Amino acid sequence: MRKILFLAAVLSSLALTGCDAKDACLDQGGSYNETTKQCEK
């Protein structure tokens, strides 16, 4: 049971981090490329 909870926590934190990176890129005036997952300025 603990493994399932741990994996769920890790996956949700990775998803939130991905959203934060996209938001930070857009806040800086760049464009976020969904295909390469990189910020382009």
C-alpha positions in Angstrom: 0.0 0.0 0.0 2.8 2.4 0.8 4.4 1.8 -2.6 1.2 2.9 -4.3 0.9 6.1 -2.3 4.6 6.9 -2.9 4.3 6.4 -6.6 1.1 8.5 -6.7 2.9 11.3 -4.8 5.9 11.2 -7.1 3.8 11.2 -10.3 1.7 14.1 -9.1 4.7 16.1 -8.1 6.2 15.5 -11.6 3.0 16.7 -13.2 3.0 19.8 -11.1 6.6 20.6 -11.9 5.9 20.3 -15.6 3.1 22.8 -15.3 5.2 25.2 -13.3 8.0 25.1 -15.9 5.5 25.9 -18.7 4.0 28.8 -16.6 7.4 30.2 -15.8 8.4 30.1 -19.4 5.3 32.0 -20.5 5.7 34.5 -17.6 9.1 35.3 -18.9 7.7 36.1 -22.4 8.9 32.9 -24.0 6.9 30.2 -25.9 6.7 26.7 -24.6 7.2 23.9 -27.2 5.0 21.0 -26.2 6.8 18.6 -28.5 10.3 19.1 -27.1 9.1 20.2 -23.7 11.5 23.2 -23.8 11.1 27.0 -23.4 11.9 29.0 -26.6 12.6 32.7 -26.2 
